[in-house]
Amino acid sequence: MKIRHFIIILLLCVPCVMSAEVVARYGMSADAGMVLRGSIIEKWIGERPVLGGNVYVEFLPTERMTGLRQYNNASIGLKAGYLNLTNDAVLGSAFTVYTYLNVPFVRKQHFEFGIRPGAGLAFVTRNYYNTVPDSLMYVPGSIQYPISNGGFGSYTNAFFTTALYFRFPIRNGWSIDASYGWYHISNGSIRQPNTGFNMLNGEIGVSYQPRYDTYSEPDPMVPRGMYDGKRWDVEMSLTGGLRQAYFADKRFFGIGTMSVAAHWRPLSIFKLGGGVDVFYDGYYRSVYKDFSSSNPEAPVTLYKKTYLSESSVGNCFRVGISLQPEFVVGNFTLGLHAGVYVFDPIRNLEPYDEAQKSGGKLSRGVFYKYDIMNAGVRQDGWLYLHVVMKYRVTNHLFVQIAAKSHMAKVEFFDAGLGVAL
């Protein structure tokens, strides 16, 4: 994405902010942080820290904003920023735009402390396809070529952050703001290579509230011990999308998720439930044989992660059960689901070298030991994480976007519809 395109997006947002009858706080901050070692190849990381800056606007709660008031008078914000990713030649820079929620834990006259989750987009200036030499672009194994960026396979990526924030009100609407937390850039394997980019980052800045002398903060809506609306719901969702498995394949595979879950809502801002998830990943139908063969039964990927001895649609399906805490703000819901596979036909087929030696007979149970920190040992393991964002269109219909991962490694993004009963 060109810098001018990024500026145009920001300018389009300005009329919406200026014309809305809202109470807002405006600010700017500087960034400094470090790349998490192990998230990308060491030789791509530069010697200097991650550096950058941000501008942001936060919309303060009013009497009508019941969702924000239920979160101890949270504020919702829109932030645009720049990050230098330590190595100009290979990693380049990132331009970010995302929404976030400031949820206060403690609020005093001259001190505020809370958590700040956020999600949006990151547009990077360097990726694999504009750093690798043409002669090595689709050669297996060339991803680690010294000047090739294997962290990003596309210019446009998802951006996630979770940080602890501090605010120190000074006087006349001015405040000093600070935060520290985890930041992640990834395209969810939609285009490979995609090791993603993880960092710990801190911000410090100042903000100003123009209407500080007339704004009166509403009383927070303290949730009662039992939600006075519908206490139970059952949801069903169906989502889908595409992903790549390996950059040298230049092939896309269909993916999807079908979920059924029941939730108990003890508080208006919180639901707790459990569900059954059925995942489909078309990559696992592949067989590693002769990639150059014209035989339609030949493999469709060169990615030596899973030792597949035969083509089978059954290898594409995995079934899990998950614990599903969810947070509700108005029509928005954020779910942080953690699950365990109860049906996983490929668990004995990863990692490739180990499974090949055993002939695909590792004989693992539901729970087994695996290496989650070593990027060279490619396997998913028995635990999956499913970050789900929903927006309720009607009382019974919602749209959903989700990211499925194994620890910090995203397997895929998908999107679709769901119904609530």
Phi, psi and chi 1 to 4 in degrees:
 res  aa     phi    psi   chi1   chi2   chi3   chi4
   1 MET       -  132.3  179.7  179.5 -175.7      -
   2 LYS   -74.6  152.6  -57.4  -66.9 -174.3 -178.2
   3 ILE   -60.2  -36.9  -64.0  178.2      -      -
   4 ARG   -64.4  -33.7   63.7  176.4  179.4  -88.9
   5 HIS   -66.5  -39.0  -62.7  156.2      -      -
   6 PHE   -62.9  -42.9 -177.7   74.5      -      -
   7 ILE   -64.6  -39.5  -64.9  174.5      -      -
   8 ILE   -61.2  -42.9  -70.6  172.5      -      -
   9 ILE   -59.3  -43.6  -68.6  174.5      -      -
  10 LEU   -64.4  -41.2  -65.8 -177.0      -      -
  11 LEU   -64.9  -33.2  -68.3  176.8      -      -
  12 LEU   -67.9  -26.3  -69.9  174.5      -      -
  13 CYS   -77.9  -25.1  -66.4      -      -      -
  14 VAL   -60.2  -48.2  170.3      -      -      -
  15 PRO   -59.0  -35.6  -22.9   34.2      -      -
  16 CYS   -63.7  -41.7  -59.4      -      -      -
  17 VAL   -70.7  -44.0  173.9      -      -      -
  18 MET   -71.5  -31.6  -60.5  -59.1  -67.9      -
  19 SER   -86.2  -17.4   63.4      -      -      -
  20 ALA   -74.7  140.1      -      -      -      -
  21 GLU   -85.5   76.8  -65.0 -178.6    2.5      -
  22 VAL  -132.4  163.8  -63.9      -      -      -
  23 VAL  -101.6  124.6 -179.8      -      -      -
  24 ALA  -132.1  156.7      -      -      -      -
  25 ARG  -118.7  137.7  175.0 -172.5  -72.2  117.4
  26 TYR  -117.1  143.1  -56.8   87.8      -      -
  27 GLY  -155.8  172.4      -      -      -      -
  28 MET  -145.2  152.3   61.2  177.8   58.9      -
  29 SER  -149.3  163.0   62.7      -      -      -
  30 ALA  -112.3  146.2      -      -      -      -
  31 ASP  -110.8  149.1  -74.9   83.2      -      -
  32 ALA  -154.1  135.5      -      -      -      -
  33 GLY  -164.5 -170.8      -      -      -      -
  34 MET  -136.3  145.4   59.0  177.8  -71.8      -
  35 VAL   -75.0  136.5 -178.2      -      -      -
  36 LEU   -73.5  116.2  -73.3  177.1      -      -
  37 ARG   -62.4  137.9  -57.5  -78.2  171.5  170.5
  38 GLY    98.2  -19.6      -      -      -      -
  39 SER   -77.2  -29.8   63.5      -      -      -
  40 ILE  -138.5  169.8   61.0  174.2      -      -
  41 ILE   -62.3  133.7  -58.5  -60.4      -      -
  42 GLU   -56.0  -39.1  -66.9  -81.2  -20.9      -
  43 LYS   -72.3   -9.0   57.5 -169.6  170.2 -172.3
  44 TRP   -82.8  -19.5  -65.8  -28.2      -      -
  45 ILE   -80.9  130.8  -57.3  174.3      -      -
  46 GLY   -79.0  177.9      -      -      -      -
  47 GLU   -85.5  -21.6  -64.7 -179.1   -3.4      -
  48 ARG   -90.0  162.9   62.8  177.2  179.6  -90.8
  49 PRO   -75.4  167.9   27.0  -34.9      -      -
  50 VAL   -68.5  129.7  175.9      -      -      -
  51 LEU  -130.4  151.3  -61.7  172.2      -      -
  52 GLY  -179.3 -168.2      -      -      -      -
  53 GLY  -157.1  164.1      -      -      -      -
  54 ASN  -143.3  154.1  -53.6  -85.8      -      -
  55 VAL  -124.5  146.8  -66.8      -      -      -
  56 TYR  -153.4  158.9   52.4   91.8      -      -
  57 VAL  -133.0  136.0   56.0      -      -      -
  58 GLU  -120.6  134.1  -66.5  177.0    7.5      -
  59 PHE   -97.9  119.6  -55.7   99.8      -      -
  60 LEU   -84.5  152.8  -54.3 -177.1      -      -
  61 PRO   -70.3  144.8   25.6  -34.5      -      -
  62 THR  -125.0 -178.5   63.1      -      -      -
  63 GLU   -60.0  -31.2  -69.4  -69.7  -19.1      -
  64 ARG   -78.3  -21.7  -64.1 -179.2  179.3 -178.9
  65 MET   -85.7   72.7  -61.9  179.2  178.0      -
  66 THR   -63.5  -34.9   56.2      -      -      -
  67 GLY   -61.9  -43.7      -      -      -      -
  68 LEU   -70.7  -36.8  -62.9 -178.9      -      -
  69 ARG   -65.8  -30.0  -68.2  173.3   60.8 -163.8
  70 GLN   -72.7  -16.1  -70.7  168.6   -7.4      -
  71 TYR  -100.8   44.5  -85.2   89.6      -      -
  72 ASN    57.5   43.8 -165.8   21.7      -      -
  73 ASN    57.2   57.3  -84.7   -4.1      -      -
  74 ALA   -69.9  162.0      -      -      -      -
  75 SER  -121.1  146.7   57.2      -      -      -
  76 ILE  -110.7  138.1 -170.9  168.4      -      -
  77 GLY  -131.8  164.4      -      -      -      -
  78 LEU  -126.1  125.5  175.0   66.2      -      -
  79 LYS  -128.5  138.5 -179.8  175.3  -71.2 -168.4
  80 ALA  -122.7  135.3      -      -      -      -
  81 GLY  -148.6  172.2      -      -      -      -
  82 TYR  -129.1  136.7  165.4   83.2      -      -
  83 LEU  -132.2  125.6  -70.0  169.0      -      -
  84 ASN   -86.4  126.5  174.7  -74.3      -      -
  85 LEU   -96.2   28.9  -57.8 -179.9      -      -
  86 THR    82.9  -20.7   77.9      -      -      -
  87 ASN  -139.7  100.7 -175.0  -27.2      -      -
  88 ASP   -62.5  -39.6  -66.6  -26.0      -      -
  89 ALA   -71.8  -33.7      -      -      -      -
  90 VAL  -109.3  -54.8  179.2      -      -      -
  91 LEU   -86.5  -30.3  -64.1  176.9      -      -
  92 GLY    69.5 -142.2      -      -      -      -
  93 SER  -131.7  168.1  -56.9      -      -      -
  94 ALA  -133.3  137.8      -      -      -      -
  95 PHE  -108.5  125.7  -62.6   89.4      -      -
  96 THR  -117.3  146.1   60.8      -      -      -
  97 VAL  -142.9  125.6   56.9      -      -      -
  98 TYR  -158.5  159.7   63.0   99.4      -      -
  99 THR  -100.1  153.2   59.4      -      -      -
 100 TYR  -148.2  166.9   62.6   89.2      -      -
 101 LEU  -127.5  124.0 -165.5   66.6      -      -
 102 ASN   -92.3  111.0  -81.5  -14.9      -      -
 103 VAL  -109.2  106.6 -176.9      -      -      -
 104 PRO   -73.4  136.4  -13.1   28.1      -      -
 105 PHE   -93.5  -42.4  -64.7  148.7      -      -
 106 VAL  -130.9  133.3  177.7      -      -      -
 107 ARG  -136.4  114.2 -176.4 -169.2  -78.3  113.2
 108 LYS  -119.3  178.4  -58.2  -66.2 -176.0 -179.8
 109 GLN   -60.2  -40.5 -178.2  178.5   -0.4      -
 110 HIS  -121.2   23.8  -63.5  -67.6      -      -
 111 PHE  -160.3  136.2  175.2   70.6      -      -
 112 GLU  -140.0  137.5 -175.9  176.9  -38.8      -
 113 PHE  -139.6  136.8  165.4   68.9      -      -
 114 GLY  -169.9 -165.0      -      -      -      -
 115 ILE  -115.0  148.3 -169.2  169.0      -      -
 116 ARG  -132.0   90.2  176.1 -176.3  -66.7  160.2
 117 PRO   -83.9  148.3   28.7  -31.7      -      -
 118 GLY  -155.1  159.1      -      -      -      -
 119 ALA  -153.7  146.6      -      -      -      -
 120 GLY  -179.5 -139.8      -      -      -      -
 121 LEU  -124.7  150.0  -64.3  174.0      -      -
 122 ALA  -128.0  128.3      -      -      -      -
 123 PHE  -109.5  114.3  -53.4   96.4      -      -
 124 VAL   -99.4  152.2  -62.4      -      -      -
 125 THR   -90.5  -20.1   59.2      -      -      -
 126 ARG  -128.5  136.9  -52.5  -68.5  -77.7  170.0
 127 ASN  -142.8 -176.4   62.6   35.3      -      -
 128 TYR   -58.1  -40.5  177.2   75.3      -      -
 129 TYR   -77.8  -13.1  -62.4   93.7      -      -
 130 ASN  -113.5   15.2   68.6    2.2      -      -
 131 THR  -123.0  -28.5   55.9      -      -      -
 132 VAL   -80.8  140.5   66.6      -      -      -
 133 PRO   -61.3  145.7  -23.0   33.5      -      -
 134 ASP   -55.7  -35.1  -68.4  -19.0      -      -
 135 SER   -69.0  -17.5   59.8      -      -      -
 136 LEU  -114.5    4.0  -67.3  173.7      -      -
 137 MET   -56.7  -43.7 -177.2  169.5  -67.8      -
 138 TYR  -117.5   26.1  -65.4  115.5      -      -
 139 VAL   -90.8  122.1  176.9      -      -      -
 140 PRO   -54.2  134.2  -25.1   33.9      -      -
 141 GLY    92.4  -11.2      -      -      -      -
 142 SER   -79.7   -3.4   66.1      -      -      -
 143 ILE   -58.0  -29.9 -173.8  173.8      -      -
 144 GLN   -94.7   14.2  -65.4 -172.8   26.4      -
 145 TYR   -55.9  136.1 -167.6   78.2      -      -
 146 PRO   -52.9  -29.3  -27.6   35.3      -      -
 147 ILE  -106.5   15.9   61.8  170.8      -      -
 148 SER  -102.0  134.1  -57.7      -      -      -
 149 ASN   -89.7  100.8  179.2  -10.0      -      -
 150 GLY   -90.1    0.9      -      -      -      -
 151 GLY   -74.6  -34.2      -      -      -      -
 152 PHE  -129.3  132.8  -49.6  121.8      -      -
 153 GLY  -105.5    3.0      -      -      -      -
 154 SER  -150.7  159.7   59.2      -      -      -
 155 TYR   -73.1  -36.8  -71.7  109.8      -      -
 156 THR   -99.4  129.5  -57.0      -      -      -
 157 ASN  -138.9  163.2  -61.5  -92.3      -      -
 158 ALA   -81.3  152.7      -      -      -      -
 159 PHE  -131.6  126.7 -178.8   75.7      -      -
 160 PHE  -127.5  146.7  -60.6   99.9      -      -
 161 THR  -150.0  145.8  174.8      -      -      -
 162 THR  -138.8  120.7  -58.9      -      -      -
 163 ALA  -140.9  155.4      -      -      -      -
 164 LEU   -91.1  134.3  -63.3  174.9      -      -
 165 TYR  -121.2  155.1   79.7   91.0      -      -
 166 PHE  -130.9  140.9  -56.3   84.2      -      -
 167 ARG  -134.5  132.6  173.5  162.0  -74.0  146.8
 168 PHE  -120.8   93.3  -57.0   91.5      -      -
 169 PRO   -61.3  133.9  -21.9   33.9      -      -
 170 ILE  -102.0  -78.7  -53.2  172.4      -      -
 171 ARG  -167.4  158.6   56.2  178.5  -60.7  177.5
 172 ASN    52.9   39.4  -62.5  -24.5      -      -
 173 GLY    86.2   -3.3      -      -      -      -
 174 TRP   -92.8  143.9  -70.6   94.0      -      -
 175 SER  -142.5  153.0  -61.8      -      -      -
 176 ILE   -99.9  128.0  -64.2  175.4      -      -
 177 ASP  -114.8  144.6  -60.2  -21.0      -      -
 178 ALA  -148.7  153.0      -      -      -      -
 179 SER  -156.6  161.0   66.8      -      -      -
 180 TYR  -151.9  132.0 -171.9   78.3      -      -
 181 GLY  -177.1 -164.1      -      -      -      -
 182 TRP   -98.9  136.4  165.8   79.8      -      -
 183 TYR  -127.3  141.6  -65.5   67.3      -      -
 184 HIS  -139.6  134.8  176.5   73.7      -      -
 185 ILE  -122.8  128.2  -59.1  173.9      -      -
 186 SER  -165.0  153.4  168.7      -      -      -
 187 ASN  -103.1   10.1   68.4   27.0      -      -
 188 GLY    68.1   28.4      -      -      -      -
 189 SER    66.9   15.8  -62.5      -      -      -
 190 ILE   -63.2  -37.5  -65.8  174.5      -      -
 191 ARG  -137.2  125.6 -168.0  177.9 -171.9 -167.8
 192 GLN   -91.1  159.9  -69.2  -74.6   -1.3      -
 193 PRO   -74.0  153.5   26.7  -33.8      -      -
 194 ASN  -154.1   71.9  179.2   60.8      -      -
 195 THR   -73.5  -17.9   62.4      -      -      -
 196 GLY    80.5  174.8      -      -      -      -
 197 PHE  -139.2  117.1 -168.0   91.1      -      -
 198 ASN  -115.1  138.8  -69.0  -79.3      -      -
 199 MET  -148.6  155.8   58.7 -168.0  133.7      -
 200 LEU  -102.9  124.8  -66.9  175.3      -      -
 201 ASN  -134.5  142.7 -142.2   38.3      -      -
 202 GLY  -117.4  148.9      -      -      -      -
 203 GLU  -129.3  146.3  -64.4 -178.5   29.4      -
 204 ILE  -142.4  136.4 -173.7  165.5      -      -
 205 GLY  -166.1 -167.4      -      -      -      -
 206 VAL  -134.1  150.9  -19.5      -      -      -
 207 SER  -136.6  158.6   60.7      -      -      -
 208 TYR  -138.4  135.9  175.9   66.7      -      -
 209 GLN  -110.6  105.7 -178.9 -173.7  -21.4      -
 210 PRO   -58.8  -35.6  -22.7   33.4      -      -
 211 ARG  -100.2   36.5  -64.1  173.9   56.0 -176.6
 212 TYR   -62.5  -30.9   72.3   93.9      -      -
 213 ASP   -84.5  -13.9   53.2  -15.5      -      -
 214 THR  -114.6  -16.4   59.1      -      -      -
 215 TYR   -75.7  132.8  172.5   69.0      -      -
 216 SER  -121.6  115.2  178.6      -      -      -
 217 GLU   -67.2  130.1 -176.7  177.5  -75.4      -
 218 PRO   -68.7  161.3   27.9  -35.3      -      -
 219 ASP   -68.9  134.3  -67.6  -29.8      -      -
 220 PRO   -62.0  143.6  -19.6   31.1      -      -
 221 MET   -88.7  104.7  -64.4  177.9   63.1      -
 222 VAL   -80.9  117.7 -180.0      -      -      -
 223 PRO   -61.4  139.0  -19.6   31.8      -      -
 224 ARG   -75.0  171.1  -61.7 -177.0 -131.3  175.3
 225 GLY   -61.4  -28.3      -      -      -      -
 226 MET  -133.8  130.5  178.7   59.2   68.6      -
 227 TYR   -60.5  132.3  178.1   53.3      -      -
 228 ASP   -87.8    7.1   55.4    5.2      -      -
 229 GLY  -103.7 -143.0      -      -      -      -
 230 LYS   -74.9  122.6 -170.9  176.2 -179.3 -179.7
 231 ARG   -85.0  -28.8  -61.1 -177.4 -176.2 -178.4
 232 TRP  -124.1  145.6  -74.7   91.9      -      -
 233 ASP  -145.5  156.1   64.9   32.0      -      -
 234 VAL  -121.8  130.9  175.7      -      -      -
 235 GLU  -124.1  144.8  -66.4 -178.0  -12.4      -
 236 MET  -130.7  136.0  -65.4 -179.4  -70.7      -
 237 SER  -139.2  152.4   62.5      -      -      -
 238 LEU  -137.7  121.0 -176.4   63.5      -      -
 239 THR  -131.8  162.9   56.3      -      -      -
 240 GLY  -157.9  173.2      -      -      -      -
 241 GLY   175.9 -162.2      -      -      -      -
 242 LEU  -132.5  154.1  -65.3  171.4      -      -
 243 ARG  -150.9  160.8   66.3  162.9  -70.5 -158.1
 244 GLN  -106.8  151.1  -78.6 -171.9  -38.9      -
 245 ALA  -100.5  -34.1      -      -      -      -
 246 TYR  -152.0  136.3 -167.9   47.3      -      -
 247 PHE   -62.6  -31.7   69.9   97.5      -      -
 248 ALA   -76.4  -12.5      -      -      -      -
 249 ASP   -77.7  -37.3  -62.2  -25.6      -      -
 250 LYS    58.1   31.3  -60.5 -178.8  -73.0 -175.1
 251 ARG  -119.4  152.0  -53.5  -98.3 -175.6  123.6
 252 PHE  -114.6  147.6  -70.8   89.3      -      -
 253 PHE  -124.1  142.2  -57.2   93.1      -      -
 254 GLY   -74.8  142.3      -      -      -      -
 255 ILE  -135.5  161.5   51.0   89.3      -      -
 256 GLY  -173.4  165.1      -      -      -      -
 257 THR  -140.9  135.6  -54.8      -      -      -
 258 MET  -121.6  125.9 -178.0  176.9   68.2      -
 259 SER  -129.5  144.0  -62.8      -      -      -
 260 VAL  -130.6  127.6  178.8      -      -      -
 261 ALA  -145.8  154.0      -      -      -      -
 262 ALA  -121.3  136.5      -      -      -      -
 263 HIS  -127.7  140.3  -61.2   98.0      -      -
 264 TRP  -104.9  132.7  172.7   53.3      -      -
 265 ARG  -113.9   86.8 -167.9  168.7 -179.8  176.7
 266 PRO   -73.2  -26.8   28.1  -34.5      -      -
 267 LEU  -128.4  154.7  -57.1  173.3      -      -
 268 SER   -65.5  -22.5   58.0      -      -      -
 269 ILE  -101.5    0.4   62.5  174.7      -      -
 270 PHE  -144.6  138.1  179.2   73.0      -      -
 271 LYS  -128.2  147.6  -61.2 -164.9  -63.9 -176.9
 272 LEU  -132.5  130.7  180.0   62.4      -      -
 273 GLY  -155.6 -172.2      -      -      -      -
 274 GLY  -144.9  158.0      -      -      -      -
 275 GLY  -158.7  175.8      -      -      -      -
 276 VAL  -116.0  129.4  176.6      -      -      -
 277 ASP  -117.9  130.4  -53.5  -56.6      -      -
 278 VAL  -113.8  116.7 -179.8      -      -      -
 279 PHE  -106.7  141.5  -59.9  105.8      -      -
 280 TYR  -123.2  128.7  173.1   85.1      -      -
 281 ASP  -134.5  108.7 -170.0  -26.6      -      -
 282 GLY   -63.7  -15.8      -      -      -      -
 283 TYR   -59.8  -34.8  154.2   69.0      -      -
 284 TYR   -77.3    4.3  -66.0  106.4      -      -
 285 ARG   -84.6   -9.6 -169.9  176.3 -179.4  176.9
 286 SER   -75.5  156.7  -49.6      -      -      -
 287 VAL  -128.2  134.0  177.2      -      -      -
 288 TYR   -86.8  104.2 -177.7   78.4      -      -
 289 LYS  -135.0 -118.3  -71.4 -177.3 -178.6  177.2
 290 ASP  -103.3  105.4  179.9    9.3      -      -
 291 PHE   -64.0  -27.7 -175.6   71.3      -      -
 292 SER   -83.7   -2.9   62.7      -      -      -
 293 SER   -68.6  145.2  173.2      -      -      -
 294 SER   -86.6   -3.6   60.1      -      -      -
 295 ASN   -66.5  125.0 -174.7  -19.7      -      -
 296 PRO   -62.1  -18.5   22.0  -33.5      -      -
 297 GLU   -87.1   -0.6  -63.6  -61.0  -37.5      -
 298 ALA   -69.7  166.4      -      -      -      -
 299 PRO   -69.6  159.4   29.1  -37.4      -      -
 300 VAL  -113.5    9.0  -68.5      -      -      -
 301 THR  -148.5  150.7 -179.3      -      -      -
 302 LEU  -102.7    2.9  -73.6  171.7      -      -
 303 TYR   -74.2  110.3 -169.2   34.6      -      -
 304 LYS   -90.3   69.1  -62.1  176.0   77.1  169.5
 305 LYS  -105.7  -43.2  168.5 -171.2  173.0 -177.1
 306 THR  -118.5  129.3  -48.8      -      -      -
 307 TYR   -84.8   96.2 -179.6   72.0      -      -
 308 LEU  -104.0  118.2  -62.4  166.5      -      -
 309 SER   -93.2   -9.2   58.5      -      -      -
 310 GLU  -155.0  155.4   60.6 -179.8    2.4      -
 311 SER   -80.1  125.5  -65.6      -      -      -
 312 SER  -153.6  126.9  173.3      -      -      -
 313 VAL   -62.9  -29.8  176.7      -      -      -
 314 GLY   -60.2  -26.5      -      -      -      -
 315 ASN   -69.4  -16.0  -71.4  -27.5      -      -
 316 CYS   -81.4  -14.1  -58.3      -      -      -
 317 PHE  -104.7  136.1  -69.2   93.3      -      -
 318 ARG  -133.6  143.3  -73.2 -170.7  -83.2 -170.7
 319 VAL  -122.7  134.1 -179.7      -      -      -
 320 GLY  -137.9  162.2      -      -      -      -
 321 ILE  -114.2  140.5   55.3  174.7      -      -
 322 SER  -136.1  146.5   56.8      -      -      -
 323 LEU   -88.6  132.2  179.7   67.1      -      -
 324 GLN  -129.2   79.6  -58.1 -174.2    2.4      -
 325 PRO   -73.1  138.0   24.7  -31.5      -      -
 326 GLU  -138.0  145.7  -62.5 -170.0  -19.3      -
 327 PHE  -115.8  134.3  -58.1   88.7      -      -
 328 VAL  -117.5  127.0 -175.5      -      -      -
 329 VAL  -129.0  102.5 -179.8      -      -      -
 330 GLY    60.9 -123.3      -      -      -      -
 331 ASN   -87.9   -3.7  -69.5  -28.7      -      -
 332 PHE   -95.4  142.5  -71.7   94.5      -      -
 333 THR  -133.4  134.0  -60.9      -      -      -
 334 LEU  -116.5  119.7  172.6   64.8      -      -
 335 GLY  -110.3  135.0      -      -      -      -
 336 LEU  -117.8   90.6  -54.3  173.3      -      -
 337 HIS   -97.5  134.0  -55.2  171.3      -      -
 338 ALA  -120.4  126.9      -      -      -      -
 339 GLY  -132.5  167.0      -      -      -      -
 340 VAL  -126.6  131.6  175.9      -      -      -
 341 TYR   -71.4  128.9  -67.6  117.1      -      -
 342 VAL  -105.8  -16.7  -66.6      -      -      -
 343 PHE  -134.2  114.8  172.6   75.5      -      -
 344 ASP  -146.9   90.1 -175.1    4.4      -      -
 345 PRO   -67.3  -12.4   24.7  -34.0      -      -
 346 ILE  -104.0    2.6   65.1  168.3      -      -
 347 ARG   -64.3  -25.3   67.2  175.5  178.5  -91.4
 348 ASN   -91.4    6.7  -65.8  -41.7      -      -
 349 LEU  -115.8   11.2  -54.1  176.8      -      -
 350 GLU  -136.1  144.1  -65.5  176.5   -5.6      -
 351 PRO   -73.7  164.4   27.8  -34.5      -      -
 352 TYR   -57.7  -52.4 -176.2   91.4      -      -
 353 ASP   -62.4  -43.2  -68.8  -19.7      -      -
 354 GLU   -66.8  -42.1 -175.4  178.5  -21.7      -
 355 ALA   -68.4  -36.4      -      -      -      -
 356 GLN   -62.9  -41.9 -174.7 -177.1   39.6      -
 357 LYS   -63.7  -33.3  -68.4  176.9 -177.7  177.9
 358 SER   -92.0   -0.8   68.4      -      -      -
 359 GLY    68.6   28.9      -      -      -      -
 360 GLY    74.0   26.8      -      -      -      -
 361 LYS  -124.2   60.3  -61.4  178.0 -178.7  178.9
 362 LEU   -79.8  -18.4  -63.7  178.7      -      -
 363 SER    55.3   53.3  -59.9      -      -      -
 364 ARG   -87.3  148.4  -71.9  167.8  165.4  156.0
 365 GLY   -87.3 -163.4      -      -      -      -
 366 VAL   -64.1  -43.2  172.8      -      -      -
 367 PHE  -107.4  134.3  -56.2   97.2      -      -
 368 TYR  -154.9  159.8   54.8   90.4      -      -
 369 LYS   -79.8  133.6 -175.9  178.3 -179.8 -179.8
 370 TYR  -150.2  161.3   64.8  101.3      -      -
 371 ASP   -93.4  106.6 -167.5  -17.0      -      -
 372 ILE   -93.6   -9.8   61.7  174.8      -      -
 373 MET  -101.2  -19.9  -60.9  -57.5  -65.3      -
 374 ASN   -90.8  107.2 -172.8   -8.5      -      -
 375 ALA   -65.0  -21.5      -      -      -      -
 376 GLY   -76.4  -17.8      -      -      -      -
 377 VAL  -103.0   94.1 -178.6      -      -      -
 378 ARG   -82.6  115.7  -56.5 -176.4 -175.9   96.7
 379 GLN  -162.6  158.2   54.4 -175.5  -39.7      -
 380 ASP   -91.6  -40.7  -68.2  -21.0      -      -
 381 GLY    87.4 -176.5      -      -      -      -
 382 TRP   -92.1  -14.0   53.6  -95.2      -      -
 383 LEU  -103.3  133.8  172.2   67.8      -      -
 384 TYR  -127.7  154.2   65.3   87.4      -      -
 385 LEU  -120.0  139.7  -56.6  174.4      -      -
 386 HIS  -132.5  105.6 -155.1 -153.7      -      -
 387 VAL   -92.8  119.1 -179.6      -      -      -
 388 VAL  -121.4  129.9  178.2      -      -      -
 389 MET  -118.1  127.8  -70.1  176.8  -76.1      -
 390 LYS  -124.7  148.7  -49.1  172.2 -168.4  174.4
 391 TYR  -130.0  122.6  179.7   78.3      -      -
 392 ARG   -79.9  112.7 -170.5   66.4   65.2   92.9
 393 VAL   -81.4  -44.6  179.7      -      -      -
 394 THR  -131.4 -175.8   69.7      -      -      -
 395 ASN   -63.2  -23.6  -72.8  -23.8      -      -
 396 HIS  -122.5   -2.9  -61.0  -72.4      -      -
 397 LEU  -125.2  134.8  178.4   67.7      -      -
 398 PHE  -139.9  153.8   59.6   87.3      -      -
 399 VAL   -99.6  150.4  -65.8      -      -      -
 400 GLN  -139.3  137.5  175.0  174.3  -56.4      -
 401 ILE  -124.7  135.4  -59.5  174.7      -      -
 402 ALA  -142.5  155.8      -      -      -      -
 403 ALA  -125.9  124.7      -      -      -      -
 404 LYS  -103.3  132.3 -178.0 -161.1  173.9 -169.0
 405 SER  -141.1  164.4   72.4      -      -      -
 406 HIS  -118.0  103.4  -59.2   97.8      -      -
 407 MET    57.1 -126.3  -58.1  -52.4  -71.2      -
 408 ALA   -88.9    1.9      -      -      -      -
 409 LYS   -98.3  111.6  177.7   62.5  176.3  176.0
 410 VAL   -76.1  130.1  176.1      -      -      -
 411 GLU   -84.6  -46.6 -179.0 -177.2   -4.2      -
 412 PHE  -165.4  161.2   57.5   70.7      -      -
 413 PHE  -103.6  147.2  -67.5  144.8      -      -
 414 ASP  -147.5  164.4   54.4    3.0      -      -
 415 ALA  -146.5  153.2      -      -      -      -
 416 GLY   176.7 -151.9      -      -      -      -
 417 LEU  -124.1  160.1  -61.7  173.9      -      -
 418 GLY  -147.6  162.2      -      -      -      -
 419 VAL  -125.5  144.6  -67.1      -      -      -
 420 ALA  -115.2  129.7      -      -      -      -
 421 LEU  -101.7      -  -53.6  178.2      -      -
